[in-house]
Amino acid sequence: MKKQFNDSPDLICKEFQFRNQTLVIHFVNYQVKKDLLERDLLGTLTSAKRAWSVEDLQNKIPLASSTVERSLANISPALIHGSVSVYIEGESQVVLFALPNLERRALNRAETESLVFGPQISFTESLVTNMNVIRWRLDTDDLVVEKLIVGERIKSEVRLVYLKSLANEENVQTMRQRISDLKVDEVEDTSVLGQMIEDSSSTVFPQLITTELPDRFCNSISKGRVGVLVDKSPTTLIGPMSFFNFFESTEDLYMRWNMGTFIRFLRLFAMFLSIVLTPFYVAALTYHYEIIPSSLLISLGQSRATVPFPPVIEALLLEMLIEFLREAGARLPTKVGQTMGIVGGIVLGQAAVKAGFTSNILIIIIALSALASFTAPSYLMGSAIRIIRFPIIILAGAWGLIGIVFALSFLAIHLLKQHSLGRPYLAPLYPFEWKDFNDTIFRTTFQKNDRRPNYIMTKDRYRFDKQKSNKKNDVKRI
């Protein structure tokens, strides 16, 4: 056993004589609960009136979890995860008792996906805690949880979660097969696992949603999707997903349907604005002065009179400045980062205008584009939007509006080719399914939201009987 642990000082070996037999106990220091070890295990072992056997260890020790193992390869991982092994000299097997001393972070508010309405808790790094929250929210025996082990050198526990009566078996099998087929040393986090199993690794767009919100995870599971949890990771994976699902938030469900629809349209419009606003400025000032109103053209000419760079270089410099400020603000401590973002943006913006490196109007446009990209609830999707803005600016500087049209056409073709767990990425826009618009692009009243998304291919397409739900049984007023 010591050789298996490379003579680690953390491996504790206790050998003692009891009624003409030798008992040996192994455990990893700091990984077990010492009070349970001393009171329930050692106390019971030393207070027995006759010699112990393997059957007695399993039946008479007042601990719920006990297993019998013969292979050293299976005993070592159990000790690492907080088990205590009891070996009786002369036996060909040991008894393992699970006494893990788990360090768990308490349930806190979500940091990357903040909400105004609805539940505020987020997942933690403990798989036990996360599964406890999911079982609490999805209180049904229809919930299926499958255990998978990933990693050749450092093994990680992965849980596959879905509703048996809803989830499409093909989606479940695809997710299960992709995870099981992984041949890697280790899986560091859920987001890393998502990159390993997604349909296309060459695209900048995420195909599986990563979330730290239990309510969003459980809401997706109740719609027939498949979820994945990884031990020691505070985030989860959900699939299959549509491109438009990345602009949804569970907060939309907690608002009135008309407000939720407005906010979803606002996010989609902000995404489009973030992509085309700066390239349109570059194209207009480089090739298409005639589309600019005369009064605005005069002020543009005055603000750019001292700028030595062409519009495309000017725009790229400011976009890079915004990215520098965003990255610096994210890496610095919270209070310092907020100050750096605000003060740095104001000071550098004013200094750039007075030094003649850029114009006032471009600063406003860049700020609007940056703000619009941050409206996406998914951080990965917001980052993807910011990245694709750079090549579109370059094409706008090279060919004007023709370059923008070419870039948007290429982007549309690229999105049409993408899939999420084999399902179309642009659903319900392509293939066109009007009834699925309610669950993706806009929200209607709950009485009309009787269908689950068609592209997920759930076993049960309907949430409820629409005709019965619309019947009113109110008391008639006189």
C-alpha positions as CSV (number, residue, x, y, z in Angstrom):
1,M,0.0,0.0,0.0
2,K,2.9,2.4,0.8
3,K,4.4,1.6,-2.5
4,Q,1.1,2.4,-4.3
5,F,1.1,5.8,-2.6
6,N,4.8,6.4,-3.3
7,D,5.6,6.5,0.4
8,S,3.4,9.5,0.9
9,P,3.4,10.8,4.5
10,D,-0.4,11.4,4.2
11,L,-1.1,7.7,4.1
12,I,-1.7,6.6,7.7
13,C,-1.2,2.9,8.6
14,K,-2.4,1.6,12.0
15,E,-1.7,-2.0,12.9
16,F,-2.8,-3.5,16.2
17,Q,-3.4,-6.9,17.8
18,F,-6.8,-7.9,18.9
19,R,-7.8,-11.4,20.3
20,N,-4.9,-13.2,18.6
21,Q,-5.6,-11.5,15.2
22,T,-3.9,-8.6,13.5
23,L,-6.0,-5.7,12.1
24,V,-4.6,-3.1,9.8
25,I,-6.3,0.2,9.0
26,H,-5.3,2.5,6.2
27,F,-6.6,6.0,5.5
28,V,-5.4,9.2,3.9
29,N,-4.9,12.0,6.4
30,Y,-7.1,15.0,6.1
31,Q,-9.5,13.0,3.8
32,V,-11.6,11.3,6.5
33,K,-13.7,12.5,9.4
34,K,-11.6,11.8,12.5
35,D,-14.6,11.9,14.9
36,L,-16.4,9.1,13.0
37,L,-13.2,7.2,12.5
38,E,-12.5,7.1,16.3
39,R,-16.0,6.8,17.6
40,D,-17.8,4.6,15.2
41,L,-15.1,2.5,13.6
42,L,-12.2,2.2,16.0
43,G,-14.4,2.3,19.1
44,T,-16.6,-0.6,17.7
45,L,-13.5,-2.6,16.6
46,T,-11.8,-2.5,20.0
47,S,-15.0,-3.1,22.1
48,A,-15.9,-6.4,20.4
49,K,-15.9,-9.6,22.6
50,R,-14.7,-12.0,19.9
51,A,-12.5,-12.0,16.8
52,W,-13.6,-10.2,13.7
53,S,-14.4,-11.6,10.3
54,V,-15.1,-9.9,7.0
55,E,-18.9,-10.5,7.3
56,D,-18.9,-9.1,10.9
57,L,-17.1,-5.9,9.7
58,Q,-19.9,-5.4,7.1
59,N,-22.8,-6.2,9.3
60,K,-21.8,-5.0,12.8
61,I,-20.0,-1.7,12.2
62,P,-22.5,1.1,12.6
63,L,-21.6,2.8,9.3
64,A,-24.0,2.9,6.3
65,S,-21.5,2.7,3.5
66,S,-19.2,-0.4,3.3
67,T,-17.8,-2.4,0.4
68,V,-15.5,-5.3,0.0
69,E,-12.5,-5.0,-2.4
70,R,-9.8,-7.5,-3.5
71,S,-7.9,-5.4,-5.9
72,L,-5.3,-2.8,-4.8
73,A,-6.1,-0.8,-7.9
74,N,-9.6,-0.2,-6.6
75,I,-8.6,0.3,-3.0
76,S,-6.2,3.3,-3.6
77,P,-8.8,5.5,-5.4
78,A,-11.3,4.8,-2.5
79,L,-8.7,5.9,0.1
80,I,-8.0,9.1,-1.9
81,H,-11.8,9.9,-1.8
82,G,-12.1,9.5,1.9
83,S,-12.5,5.8,2.6
84,V,-10.9,3.8,5.4
85,S,-9.8,0.3,4.7
86,V,-9.8,-2.5,7.4
87,Y,-7.7,-5.6,6.7
88,I,-7.7,-8.8,8.7
89,E,-4.5,-10.7,8.4
90,G,-5.0,-13.9,6.4
91,E,-7.9,-12.6,4.4
92,S,-7.8,-12.0,0.7
93,Q,-10.0,-8.9,0.8
94,V,-10.5,-5.6,2.7
95,V,-13.5,-3.8,3.8
96,L,-13.9,-0.1,2.9
97,F,-15.9,2.4,4.9
98,A,-16.7,5.7,3.3
99,L,-15.9,8.5,5.8
100,P,-15.1,11.4,3.5
101,N,-14.2,14.8,5.0
102,L,-15.5,17.0,2.1
103,E,-14.5,20.6,1.8
104,R,-17.6,22.3,0.3
105,R,-18.3,25.9,-0.6
106,A,-21.6,27.2,0.7
107,L,-24.3,28.0,-1.8
108,N,-23.9,31.6,-2.9
109,R,-25.3,34.1,-5.4
110,A,-24.3,33.6,-9.1
111,E,-21.4,35.7,-10.2
112,T,-21.3,35.3,-14.0
113,E,-25.1,35.1,-14.5
114,S,-26.7,37.6,-12.2
115,L,-30.5,37.8,-12.0
116,V,-32.9,40.4,-10.7
117,F,-35.9,38.0,-10.4
118,G,-36.0,34.4,-9.6
119,P,-33.7,32.0,-7.5
120,Q,-30.3,33.5,-6.7
121,I,-28.2,30.4,-5.7
122,S,-25.5,29.0,-8.0
123,F,-23.8,25.6,-8.2
124,T,-20.6,24.9,-6.2
125,E,-17.5,22.8,-6.8
126,S,-19.1,19.8,-4.9
127,L,-20.9,17.3,-7.0
128,V,-22.8,16.1,-3.9
129,T,-24.1,19.6,-3.2
130,N,-25.0,20.1,-6.9
131,M,-26.9,16.9,-7.1
132,N,-28.7,17.7,-3.9
133,V,-29.9,21.0,-5.4
134,I,-31.0,19.3,-8.6
135,R,-32.9,16.6,-6.7
136,W,-34.6,19.3,-4.6
137,R,-35.8,21.2,-7.7
138,L,-36.7,18.2,-9.8
139,D,-38.6,16.2,-7.2
140,T,-39.6,13.2,-9.4
141,D,-38.6,9.6,-9.8
142,D,-38.5,10.2,-13.6
143,L,-35.1,11.9,-13.2
144,V,-32.3,9.7,-14.4
145,V,-28.7,10.2,-13.2
146,E,-25.9,8.2,-14.8
147,K,-22.4,8.0,-13.4
148,L,-19.4,8.1,-15.8
149,I,-15.7,8.2,-15.1
150,V,-13.5,10.3,-17.4
151,G,-9.7,10.5,-17.4
152,E,-6.9,8.0,-18.0
153,R,-4.4,9.5,-15.5
154,I,-6.5,11.7,-13.2
155,K,-10.1,10.4,-13.0
156,S,-13.1,12.7,-12.7
157,E,-16.7,11.7,-11.9
158,V,-19.2,12.9,-14.5
159,R,-23.0,12.7,-14.1
160,L,-25.4,12.6,-17.0
161,V,-28.9,14.0,-16.0
162,Y,-32.2,13.8,-18.0
163,L,-35.8,12.9,-17.6
164,K,-36.5,9.4,-18.9
165,S,-40.1,10.2,-20.2
166,L,-38.9,13.3,-22.1
167,A,-35.3,13.1,-23.3
168,N,-34.8,11.8,-26.8
169,E,-32.8,8.6,-26.5
170,E,-30.6,9.6,-29.5
171,N,-29.6,12.8,-27.7
172,V,-28.8,10.9,-24.5
173,Q,-26.8,8.3,-26.4
174,T,-24.9,10.9,-28.3
175,M,-23.9,12.7,-25.1
176,R,-23.1,9.5,-23.3
177,Q,-21.0,8.1,-26.2
178,R,-19.0,11.2,-26.7
179,I,-18.1,11.4,-23.0
180,S,-17.3,7.7,-22.7
181,D,-15.1,7.7,-25.8
182,L,-12.8,10.4,-24.4
183,K,-9.2,9.3,-24.0
184,V,-7.6,12.1,-22.1
185,D,-5.3,12.4,-19.1
186,E,-7.9,14.5,-17.1
187,V,-10.9,16.8,-17.5
188,E,-10.2,20.1,-15.6
189,D,-13.7,21.6,-15.8
190,T,-17.1,21.3,-17.3
191,S,-16.2,24.0,-19.9
192,V,-13.2,21.9,-21.0
193,L,-15.4,18.8,-21.3
194,G,-17.8,20.9,-23.5
195,Q,-15.0,21.7,-25.8
196,M,-14.0,18.1,-26.1
197,I,-17.5,16.7,-27.0
198,E,-19.0,19.6,-29.0
199,D,-19.8,19.0,-32.7
200,S,-17.3,21.4,-34.2
201,S,-14.2,22.6,-32.4
202,S,-13.2,25.0,-35.2
203,T,-16.0,27.5,-34.7
204,V,-15.9,30.4,-32.3
205,F,-19.6,29.9,-31.4
206,P,-20.4,27.7,-28.4
207,Q,-22.7,24.7,-29.1
208,L,-23.5,23.7,-25.6
209,I,-24.6,26.1,-22.9
210,T,-22.5,26.4,-19.8
211,T,-24.4,27.6,-16.8
212,E,-23.9,28.0,-13.0
213,L,-27.7,28.5,-12.3
214,P,-29.6,25.5,-11.0
215,D,-32.9,27.0,-12.2
216,R,-31.7,27.3,-15.7
217,F,-30.3,23.8,-15.7
218,C,-33.5,22.2,-14.3
219,N,-35.7,24.3,-16.6
220,S,-33.7,22.9,-19.6
221,I,-33.9,19.3,-18.2
222,S,-37.7,19.7,-17.9
223,K,-37.9,20.6,-21.6
224,G,-36.2,17.3,-22.6
225,R,-32.6,18.4,-22.8
226,V,-29.6,16.5,-21.4
227,G,-27.4,17.9,-18.7
228,V,-23.8,17.1,-17.6
229,L,-22.1,17.8,-14.3
230,V,-18.4,17.3,-13.5
231,D,-17.1,16.9,-10.0
232,K,-15.0,19.9,-8.7
233,S,-16.6,22.2,-11.3
234,P,-19.2,24.9,-10.4
235,T,-20.7,25.0,-13.8
236,T,-22.9,22.5,-15.8
237,L,-23.4,21.7,-19.5
238,I,-26.8,21.6,-21.3
239,G,-27.6,20.3,-24.8
240,P,-28.8,20.3,-27.5
241,M,-29.0,24.0,-27.8
242,S,-30.1,26.5,-30.5
243,F,-28.1,29.7,-31.4
244,F,-31.1,31.7,-30.1
245,N,-31.1,29.9,-26.7
246,F,-27.8,31.7,-25.8
247,F,-29.8,35.0,-25.7
248,E,-32.4,33.6,-23.3
249,S,-32.5,34.0,-19.6
250,T,-34.6,32.3,-17.0
251,E,-35.4,35.8,-15.8
252,D,-37.6,36.1,-19.0
253,L,-39.9,33.5,-17.4
254,Y,-40.3,35.4,-14.2
255,M,-41.5,38.6,-16.0
256,R,-44.7,39.3,-17.9
257,W,-44.7,37.7,-21.3
258,N,-44.7,41.0,-23.2
259,M,-41.7,42.3,-21.1
260,G,-39.8,39.0,-21.6
261,T,-40.4,39.2,-25.4
262,F,-39.2,42.8,-25.6
263,I,-36.0,42.0,-23.7
264,R,-35.3,39.0,-26.0
265,F,-35.7,41.1,-29.1
266,L,-33.6,43.7,-27.4
267,R,-30.7,41.2,-26.9
268,L,-30.9,40.0,-30.5
269,F,-31.0,43.6,-31.8
270,A,-28.0,44.4,-29.6
271,M,-26.1,41.5,-31.0
272,F,-26.7,42.6,-34.6
273,L,-25.9,46.2,-33.7
274,S,-22.6,45.1,-32.0
275,I,-21.6,43.2,-35.1
276,V,-22.4,45.8,-37.8
277,L,-22.2,49.3,-36.2
278,T,-18.4,49.8,-36.2
279,P,-17.9,48.1,-39.6
280,F,-20.7,50.4,-41.1
281,Y,-18.9,53.5,-39.8
282,V,-15.6,52.3,-41.4
283,A,-17.3,51.5,-44.7
284,A,-19.2,54.8,-44.8
285,L,-16.2,56.9,-44.1
286,T,-13.9,55.0,-46.5
287,Y,-16.1,54.4,-49.6
288,H,-19.7,55.7,-49.1
289,Y,-19.7,59.3,-48.0
290,E,-23.0,59.8,-50.0
291,I,-25.0,57.8,-47.5
292,I,-24.1,60.1,-44.6
293,P,-26.4,63.1,-44.1
294,S,-24.8,66.4,-44.9
295,S,-25.1,67.9,-41.4
296,L,-23.5,64.8,-39.9
297,L,-20.8,64.7,-42.6
298,I,-19.6,68.2,-41.6
299,S,-19.2,67.2,-37.9
300,L,-17.5,64.0,-38.9
301,G,-15.1,65.9,-41.1
302,Q,-14.3,68.3,-38.3
303,S,-13.7,65.6,-35.7
304,R,-11.5,63.6,-38.1
305,A,-9.5,66.5,-39.4
306,T,-6.6,65.8,-37.1
307,V,-6.7,62.0,-37.1
308,P,-3.7,60.6,-39.0
309,F,-5.1,57.1,-39.5
310,P,-7.6,55.7,-42.0
311,P,-11.0,54.8,-40.4
312,V,-10.2,51.0,-40.4
313,I,-7.0,51.5,-38.4
314,E,-8.7,54.0,-36.1
315,A,-11.5,51.6,-35.4
316,L,-9.2,48.6,-34.8
317,L,-7.1,50.7,-32.3
318,L,-10.2,51.6,-30.3
319,E,-11.6,48.1,-30.3
320,M,-8.3,46.8,-29.0
321,L,-8.3,49.5,-26.3
322,I,-11.8,48.4,-25.2
323,E,-10.6,44.7,-25.1
324,F,-7.5,45.7,-23.1
325,L,-9.7,47.6,-20.5
326,R,-12.2,44.7,-20.3
327,E,-9.4,42.1,-19.8
328,A,-7.6,44.2,-17.2
329,G,-10.8,44.9,-15.3
330,A,-11.6,41.2,-15.2
331,R,-8.1,40.1,-14.0
332,L,-7.7,42.8,-11.3
333,P,-9.3,42.6,-7.9
334,T,-13.0,43.5,-7.9
335,K,-12.8,47.0,-6.5
336,V,-9.7,47.9,-8.4
337,G,-11.1,46.4,-11.6
338,Q,-14.3,48.5,-11.5
339,T,-12.2,51.6,-11.0
340,M,-9.8,50.7,-13.8
341,G,-12.7,50.1,-16.2
342,I,-14.4,53.4,-15.5
343,V,-11.5,55.7,-15.0
344,G,-9.4,54.1,-17.8
345,G,-12.2,54.3,-20.3
346,I,-12.9,58.0,-19.6
347,V,-9.2,59.1,-19.3
348,L,-7.9,57.2,-22.3
349,G,-10.9,58.2,-24.4
350,Q,-10.5,61.9,-23.7
351,A,-6.8,61.7,-24.2
352,A,-7.1,59.9,-27.5
353,V,-9.5,62.6,-28.8
354,K,-7.3,65.5,-27.7
355,A,-4.2,63.9,-29.1
356,G,-5.9,63.5,-32.4
357,F,-5.8,59.7,-32.6
358,T,-9.5,59.2,-33.0
359,S,-12.8,61.1,-33.3
360,N,-15.6,61.7,-30.8
361,I,-18.2,59.9,-32.9
362,L,-16.1,56.7,-33.2
363,I,-15.7,56.6,-29.4
364,I,-19.5,56.7,-29.0
365,I,-19.9,54.0,-31.7
366,I,-17.3,51.7,-30.1
367,A,-18.9,52.2,-26.6
368,L,-22.3,51.3,-28.0
369,S,-20.9,48.2,-29.7
370,A,-19.2,47.1,-26.5
371,L,-22.3,47.6,-24.4
372,A,-24.4,45.7,-26.9
373,S,-22.1,42.7,-26.8
374,F,-22.5,42.5,-23.0
375,T,-26.3,42.1,-23.2
376,A,-25.9,38.4,-24.1
377,P,-26.7,36.3,-21.0
378,S,-24.0,33.8,-22.1
379,Y,-20.5,35.0,-21.5
380,L,-19.1,32.7,-24.2
381,M,-21.6,34.0,-26.8
382,G,-20.8,37.6,-25.9
383,S,-17.1,36.8,-26.3
384,A,-17.8,35.2,-29.7
385,I,-19.6,38.4,-30.9
386,R,-16.7,40.6,-29.9
387,I,-14.3,38.4,-31.8
388,I,-16.1,38.2,-35.1
389,R,-16.4,42.0,-35.1
390,F,-12.7,42.3,-35.9
391,P,-12.7,40.5,-39.3
392,I,-15.9,42.3,-40.3
393,I,-14.2,45.7,-39.6
394,I,-11.2,44.6,-41.8
395,L,-13.5,43.5,-44.6
396,A,-15.4,46.8,-44.3
397,G,-12.2,48.8,-44.6
398,A,-11.2,46.7,-47.6
399,W,-14.4,46.6,-49.7
400,G,-16.9,48.8,-47.9
401,L,-20.6,47.7,-47.8
402,I,-19.7,44.8,-50.1
403,G,-17.3,43.5,-47.5
404,I,-19.9,43.7,-44.8
405,V,-22.5,41.9,-46.9
406,F,-19.8,39.2,-47.8
407,A,-19.0,38.8,-44.1
408,L,-22.6,38.5,-43.0
409,S,-23.3,36.0,-45.8
410,F,-20.3,33.9,-44.7
411,L,-21.4,34.1,-41.1
412,A,-24.9,32.9,-42.0
413,I,-23.5,30.0,-44.0
414,H,-21.2,29.1,-41.2
415,L,-24.0,29.1,-38.6
416,L,-26.2,27.0,-41.0
417,K,-23.5,24.3,-41.0
418,Q,-23.3,24.1,-37.2
419,H,-25.0,21.5,-35.0
420,S,-25.5,20.9,-31.3
421,L,-25.5,17.2,-30.5
422,G,-26.5,16.6,-34.1
423,R,-29.4,19.0,-34.0
424,P,-29.6,22.1,-36.2
425,Y,-27.9,25.1,-34.6
426,L,-30.2,27.7,-36.2
427,A,-33.5,26.1,-35.2
428,P,-36.3,27.2,-35.4
429,L,-35.2,29.6,-38.1
430,Y,-33.6,26.7,-40.2
431,P,-35.3,24.4,-40.6
432,F,-38.2,26.8,-40.3
433,E,-40.6,25.9,-37.5
434,W,-43.0,28.7,-36.6
435,K,-44.4,27.1,-33.5
436,D,-41.0,26.8,-31.9
437,F,-40.5,30.6,-32.1
438,N,-42.4,30.9,-28.9
439,D,-39.7,29.0,-26.9
440,T,-36.7,30.6,-28.5
441,I,-37.0,34.0,-30.2
442,F,-40.0,35.4,-28.3
443,R,-42.3,34.5,-25.4
444,T,-46.1,34.2,-25.3
445,T,-48.5,33.6,-22.5
446,F,-48.2,30.3,-20.6
447,Q,-51.6,29.2,-21.8
448,K,-50.3,29.2,-25.4
449,N,-47.0,27.7,-24.6
450,D,-48.2,24.1,-24.7
451,R,-45.5,22.6,-27.0
452,R,-41.9,21.7,-26.3
453,P,-39.3,22.7,-29.0
454,N,-39.6,20.5,-32.0
455,Y,-35.9,20.4,-32.8
456,I,-35.1,18.7,-29.5
457,M,-37.2,15.7,-30.6
458,T,-38.6,15.0,-27.1
459,K,-40.7,11.9,-26.5
460,D,-43.7,14.0,-25.4
461,R,-44.2,17.1,-27.5
462,Y,-46.9,18.7,-25.4
463,R,-46.7,20.1,-21.9
464,F,-50.4,20.1,-21.3
465,D,-53.8,20.0,-23.1
466,K,-54.3,23.5,-24.5
467,Q,-58.1,23.3,-24.7
468,K,-58.5,22.1,-21.1
469,S,-56.1,24.7,-19.7
470,N,-58.1,27.6,-21.4
471,K,-61.3,26.6,-19.7
472,K,-62.3,29.0,-16.9
473,N,-64.1,27.6,-13.9
474,D,-64.4,30.9,-12.1
475,V,-67.3,31.5,-9.8
476,K,-70.0,33.4,-11.6
477,R,-70.6,36.9,-10.2
478,I,-74.1,38.2,-9.7
